Amino acid sequence: MKTRLAAVVATSLALACAQDNNAVQLYAICSPPDSCTFGATCDKYAMDVPTLDVTTSATGVLLLAIEVHNQAANNADPTAGRVNTHDAFVQEYDVAWKDSALPPVKGRITQTVPAAGSTVVAVPIQPPLAPGRFVAKLSLRGVFGDQSGFTTAPLEIAVAVCTGCLAAQTTACLKPCPPNIGQLPIACGTGP
């Protein structure tokens, strides 16, 4: 009987951890609006491959706007004096390159995804600077308000790198963000 109870407790704990890890999800890549400002969700979703033209990029970085959902319910209960502890605080991103010997890229970001809500998170992706197509496997890590951790399931993102393919489209395709957002270009357009 004790073995069965231990198995039930272990299964319950495993499900609780899995629920936290699945609560925060990478949903989609946003197509940048002309204003380069984003709300809680994308106005439009990207339908093409994010492309970095090494001849026009000063940084070698693609800034991708990713819609992120937090499916954990708001657990605030003012009548009991309990505050919401299910807001998700994104602290890091991790990019691994599928089918490539390239080392993973990790970095720090700060963004909050409200409980039972969504937000758009800006993630800098630094692909190899050699022309070609690559697949970035993006994950986000952070903590909930109760300090329990989460790691999102990876979102695979096809990325193209080219030499001169966006030169003629620079003004229409590369939208520099206002200084308070940063100067990294947000790239659009179908790659090579």
C-alpha positions as CSV (number, residue, x, y, z in Angstrom):
1,M,0.0,0.0,0.0
2,K,2.9,2.4,0.8
3,T,4.4,1.7,-2.6
4,R,1.2,2.7,-4.3
5,L,0.9,5.9,-2.3
6,A,4.5,6.8,-3.1
7,A,3.8,6.2,-6.8
8,V,0.7,8.5,-6.7
9,V,2.6,11.2,-4.9
10,A,5.5,11.0,-7.4
11,T,3.1,11.1,-10.3
12,S,1.3,14.1,-8.8
13,L,4.6,16.0,-8.3
14,A,5.7,15.2,-11.9
15,L,2.4,16.5,-13.3
16,A,2.6,19.6,-11.2
17,C,6.1,20.3,-12.6
18,A,5.0,19.5,-16.2
19,Q,2.0,21.8,-15.8
20,D,4.4,24.7,-14.8
21,N,6.7,24.0,-17.8
22,N,3.8,23.9,-20.2
23,A,2.0,27.0,-18.8
24,V,4.3,29.4,-20.7
25,Q,4.4,28.8,-24.4
26,L,6.0,30.4,-27.4
27,Y,3.1,31.0,-29.8
28,A,4.2,32.8,-33.0
29,I,6.6,35.3,-34.6
30,C,5.1,38.7,-35.1
31,S,5.3,40.7,-38.3
32,P,6.6,44.1,-37.2
33,P,4.1,47.0,-37.5
34,D,5.2,50.3,-39.0
35,S,5.3,51.8,-35.5
36,C,7.7,49.0,-34.2
37,T,5.6,48.9,-31.1
38,F,3.7,45.8,-29.9
39,G,0.8,45.1,-27.6
40,A,0.0,41.9,-25.7
41,T,-0.4,40.0,-29.0
42,C,0.8,40.3,-32.5
43,D,-1.2,42.6,-34.8
44,K,-0.1,40.3,-37.7
45,Y,1.9,37.1,-37.8
46,A,5.1,36.6,-39.9
47,M,4.4,34.5,-42.9
48,D,7.9,34.4,-44.3
49,V,11.4,33.4,-43.2
50,P,13.2,36.0,-41.0
51,T,16.2,37.0,-43.1
52,L,19.5,38.6,-42.2
53,D,21.4,40.3,-45.0
54,V,25.0,40.5,-43.9
55,T,25.7,43.3,-46.3
56,T,23.2,45.6,-44.7
57,S,23.3,44.5,-41.0
58,A,25.6,46.4,-38.7
59,T,25.0,44.0,-35.8
60,G,24.6,40.5,-37.4
61,V,21.5,40.1,-35.2
62,L,17.8,39.5,-36.0
63,L,15.5,40.9,-33.5
64,L,12.4,38.7,-33.5
65,A,9.2,39.7,-31.8
66,I,7.6,36.5,-30.3
67,E,4.1,36.2,-28.9
68,V,4.2,34.3,-25.6
69,H,1.2,32.9,-23.8
70,N,1.0,32.2,-20.0
71,Q,-1.8,29.7,-19.4
72,A,-1.5,29.6,-15.7
73,A,-4.6,31.1,-14.1
74,N,-4.5,34.2,-12.0
75,N,-4.6,32.8,-8.4
76,A,-5.2,36.0,-6.5
77,D,-7.8,35.9,-3.9
78,P,-8.3,39.3,-2.2
79,T,-10.8,37.9,0.3
80,A,-8.1,35.6,1.6
81,G,-5.3,38.1,1.3
82,R,-3.6,36.1,-1.4
83,V,-1.8,37.9,-4.3
84,N,-1.3,36.5,-7.7
85,T,1.8,34.3,-8.0
86,H,1.3,33.0,-11.5
87,D,2.7,35.9,-13.5
88,A,5.7,34.6,-15.5
89,F,9.0,36.6,-15.4
90,V,11.1,35.7,-18.5
91,Q,14.8,36.0,-17.6
92,E,16.8,34.2,-20.3
93,Y,16.6,32.9,-23.8
94,D,18.5,29.9,-25.2
95,V,19.0,29.3,-29.0
96,A,20.3,26.0,-30.1
97,W,21.0,25.3,-33.8
98,K,19.2,22.2,-35.2
99,D,21.4,19.9,-37.3
100,S,24.5,22.1,-36.7
101,A,27.6,21.9,-34.7
102,L,27.3,25.6,-33.8
103,P,27.3,26.3,-30.1
104,P,24.1,27.4,-28.4
105,V,23.6,31.1,-27.7
106,K,22.2,32.2,-24.4
107,G,21.3,35.7,-23.2
108,R,19.4,37.7,-20.6
109,I,16.2,39.4,-21.2
110,T,13.5,40.8,-18.9
111,Q,9.8,40.5,-19.8
112,T,6.7,39.7,-17.8
113,V,3.9,37.5,-19.2
114,P,0.8,38.0,-17.0
115,A,-1.2,35.1,-15.7
116,A,-3.9,34.0,-18.1
117,G,-2.5,36.5,-20.6
118,S,0.1,37.1,-23.2
119,T,2.8,39.5,-24.3
120,V,5.3,40.1,-27.1
121,V,8.9,39.3,-26.2
122,A,11.8,40.7,-28.2
123,V,14.5,38.0,-28.7
124,P,17.8,38.7,-30.5
125,I,18.8,35.8,-32.7
126,Q,22.4,35.8,-33.9
127,P,22.6,33.3,-36.8
128,P,25.9,32.2,-38.4
129,L,27.1,34.9,-40.8
130,A,27.6,32.4,-43.7
131,P,24.8,32.4,-46.4
132,G,22.3,29.6,-46.0
133,R,19.2,28.5,-44.1
134,F,19.4,27.5,-40.5
135,V,16.9,26.3,-37.9
136,A,17.0,28.0,-34.5
137,K,15.5,26.2,-31.5
138,L,14.4,28.9,-29.2
139,S,13.5,28.4,-25.5
140,L,12.8,30.9,-22.7
141,R,13.5,30.4,-19.0
142,G,12.3,32.3,-16.0
143,V,10.3,32.1,-12.8
144,F,6.7,32.6,-11.7
145,G,5.8,35.0,-9.0
146,D,6.0,32.1,-6.5
147,Q,9.7,31.6,-7.6
148,S,9.1,28.2,-9.2
149,G,11.0,27.9,-12.5
150,F,9.8,27.3,-16.0
151,T,11.4,26.5,-19.3
152,T,9.3,26.7,-22.5
153,A,9.2,24.0,-25.1
154,P,11.5,25.0,-27.9
155,L,10.0,26.8,-30.9
156,E,11.8,25.9,-34.2
157,I,12.4,29.0,-36.3
158,A,13.7,28.9,-39.9
159,V,16.3,31.7,-40.4
160,A,17.9,32.7,-43.7
161,V,21.3,34.5,-44.0
162,C,22.2,36.1,-47.4
163,T,24.6,38.5,-49.0
164,G,22.8,41.3,-50.8
165,C,19.4,39.7,-51.0
166,L,17.7,42.5,-49.0
167,A,19.8,45.5,-50.2
168,A,17.0,46.7,-52.6
169,Q,14.3,46.2,-49.9
170,T,16.1,47.9,-47.0
171,T,13.8,50.8,-46.5
172,A,10.6,48.7,-47.0
173,C,11.8,45.7,-45.1
174,L,14.2,46.6,-42.3
175,K,12.4,48.7,-39.7
176,P,14.7,50.4,-37.2
177,C,13.1,50.6,-33.8
178,P,12.9,53.9,-31.9
179,P,15.8,54.4,-29.5
180,N,13.8,53.3,-26.4
181,I,13.4,49.9,-28.0
182,G,16.8,49.6,-29.5
183,Q,18.5,50.0,-32.8
184,L,18.5,46.4,-33.9
185,P,16.7,46.0,-37.3
186,I,13.6,43.9,-37.4
187,A,14.0,41.9,-40.6
188,C,11.3,40.7,-42.9
189,G,11.2,39.2,-46.4
190,T,11.8,35.8,-47.9
191,G,15.4,34.7,-47.9
192,P,17.4,32.9,-50.5
